Amino acid sequence: MVEGAWPGSVVLMEFPDRAAAEKWYGSAEYQAILPMRANNAISDLILVDGVGPDFTVAGFAQQVRDAIKAASH
């Protein structure tokens, strides 16, 4: 860790899109084994959307600045 405190391990899974991830999570197969994870580990599960190939941090920062500016007028 460079900053903060990481409490443990990470499991990263990639899906083609959010719909596929939600389908996996809701599947009978995963729901059948979900209690094993939930009852035997302190864990969180999050879904994170990917970004497109034209995404840049600078562009996103500009969008945030523009939104703040627009909201203040």
ZIHUZI-V136225 format. One record per backbone hydrogen bond with DSSP energy under -1.0 kcal/mol. CO is the residue of the C=O (numbers start at 0). NH is the residue of the N-H. If there is no record, write none. Layout:
CO|NH ; CO|NH
//
This chain:
16|20 ; 17|21 ; 18|22 ; 19|23 ; 20|24 ; 21|25 ; 23|26 ; 26|30 ; 27|31 ; 29|33 ; 32|35 ; 32|36 ; 33|37 ; 34|38 ; 36|40 ; 51|54 ; 55|59 ; 56|60 ; 57|61 ; 58|62 ; 59|63 ; 60|64 ; 61|65 ; 62|66 ; 63|67 ; 64|68 ; 65|69 ; 66|70 ; 67|71
//
